[in-house]
Amino acid sequence: MNSPAKDMADLICLSSSPISVIGFGVDVFVGMLPQTPIECVTFYNTNGWSSAANYTYERPTIQALVRTSSYEAGYALAHAIKTHLHGQNGVTINNARYIQILAEGDVVDLPPEETKQHRLFSINFAAHRTIAT
């Protein structure tokens, strides 16, 4: 089973995702925000919640970090990702069955990067997953 961040990145890259449907055309990464390209989304694994005693039922949390050169475009992309992932249930990807994916709060705009040319937005998700059978 992949990391939850990898699963969310793969899920958002499917043809029905907002990146494809709305045509944002940005690159998607896992675990590392590269210096380039500027317009990108990176998914990170975050703390998560306690697993079930038998360890087959996990409750991971995931952060999506959106970086763009425009405040409006960045917010729109972050909101589209939130809308696409929030409420997904019964999804199987990379041998993991996601019982439910929920956004934890709203899109948060972070202070600009040091150059003040790039905008950052964060969305956090909580998921319930198990191994697909």
Buried (B, 14 or more C-beta within 10 A) or exposed (E): BBBBBBBBBBBBEEEEBBBBEEEBEBBBBBEEEEEEEBBBBBBBBBEBEEEEEEEEEBBBBBBBBBBBEEEEBBBBBBBBBBEBBBEBEEBEBEEBBBBBBBBEEEBEBEEEEEEEEBBBBBBBBBBBBBEEE
